[in-house]
Amino acid sequence: MQARPTTPRLAPERVREARRQWLEQGSLAPGLIPPELARSWDRSREHGLQPLGRMPGAPHASGPQLARALEERRALVSHARPVMAFLNEQIQHSDSLVILSDPQGMLLHALGDDGFADRAARVALRPGAIWSEQWRGTNAIGTALADGSPVVVHGAEHYLDRNAFLTCAAAPIVDPGGALLGALDISGDRRGYHRHTLGLVRSGARMIEHQLFEARHGAGLRLRLHAQREGLGTVTEGLLALSEDGWIIGANSVALALLGLSRTAIGATRAERVLGLGLEELLGGPLAALGTPRQLPLPQGGPLWMAVEPGRTLRHGVAAAALRTAPAPAPAPAVEAAARPAPVERDALAALDSGDAAMARAVGRARRVLGKPIALLLQGESGVGKDVFARALHAAGPRGDGPFVAVNCAAMPEGLIEAELFGYRGGAFTGAAREGAPGRIREAHGGTLFLDEIGDMPLSMQARLLRVLQERQVLPLGGGKPVAVDFALVCATHRQLRDEVAAGRFREDLYYRLNGLALQLPPLRERSDLALLVQRRLAELAPGRALALEPALMQAFAAYRWPGNLRQLDNVLRTACALLDEAESLIDWAHLPDDLCDELQALQGAGASAEREPPPAADLRRQALRSVEAALQDSGGNVSEAARRLGISRNTLYRKLRELRTTSHH
């Protein structure tokens, strides 16, 4: 992560001369301002922005939209909050804010001086506002995201004159898989500029990346890298995560810079190619000595210090023993083969192929149309993973760095869906926000628009949507000029749209516009990969704990029809993990919800083994009550947080508490 732009600051007279030339001539003398800043000004002009005067209506998320964004970026926000609090302590009373954005420039969280926050709010520097270059011109957040590099934008270097009172420094945040997650920013009054601010945000971004890396790869094989021995274990170290057969499956920005790798190397490069050592050499010696720093001479540069950490998985001896003792690699079981990173294409779409033939066919057909102007229609029962499939399509395609905008057509009141989809001008209707709203379709520009439950869209909206798809323009409510939009379209429904067309509830012309390629996702009861799905989800819910289902319970799972499909399975496993004690690693009948336990017990029949017989319902209720009360205690009495940890809604938690406490008193 290299800092490129403008520290120390440009002389004010040079910036003034640059703006004069830009406004009067539309061009700049060579060398007047740094090339990075000049390129950003060029991009801002290409977006149709004018440096002076009122700017066009920039998008601002509604309360529900911001809540959705916070939920989608929960891991980023949770790891960023303590770092932001630390940075805020360093800059207190300096008329500044610490700000976190998502990869599209939406501000997710901000904290700092209240007085400056009021001034910043006048230019919409507050959560919910979009600060991409497309809407705000040159600014630290938008430019850091566009360039992928830390940046300072000071005073009149901002493209829009109305933002010239600001001085801002921002650094991008990248996840261990190489995807851009957002940006960390410190913005303040330009009179309070300090040249060390960029260093603060760069360090903060590294701290967040560190935490994200440990959260994802803490249980696996990791390498810590630094040019100096004393740097290992600090926030300045590089981090690599390796698969059990030597592929780089995770890295932070420092490691990529030390090894001269790009983000695309993650998942597609063997460690041996860049380190000069094979996995057997890296893991040579007893496991207890693996954490000892040693020097690693690199072919392409100077020496590098390295410490190997086997993680909890290798410390249990499975992979390490196999690597040291096996004369030749045996054919991998199906589960291991599916989990191993492929040398060519390992992406979100490939991860959905876990051995089931129907799902593999859907993935293969979807991959053939990635990046092509073909709409996809995902069909299948509720809960089969249509939303997950759509997100994987987006992440694996050429628009993966753009926005993914999901709209549930069934969950939106008919009176609001038009404004939500198409946007509106300020004052277009009673209760409309003064600054207006761009609408979900415009928010998807450059990315993917996912219309879930499209079969429930009102007929009046279907006509407007068809017009947008035909003309590639959207006209907001309240009038104004049409706005060009460019997005990939994915729709999903649990209904049979042909039947809906025949019944007159869905437009035939829209159906054929949406149905470029229809993919049928199989229900869970028909899939052959249930065991692997359970294994993967448990690893995600409880990383590093090596959880498993008791064999008889796994058999009962395989015989069950799963009417709620993957969504139901996820809720069951989430609850089971919450009901486990810290020392437990085997999920048994006692860890299941009462209703599912009763259904599975009925399926087991009279021949169920006595030693594996489900415990009485009263024991299950007592166990559930203890888990609920423990979650409340761990959350400091915060009901919303306790419900989130248990994987249930707050209302459900209240109801369960009443039921459990009532029955436990009888």
Summary of the structure (lengths in Angstrom):
residues: 666
radius of gyration: 27.2
end to end distance: 62.6
largest distance: 88.7
contacts: 2120
relative contact order: 0.06
helix: 47%
strand: 15%
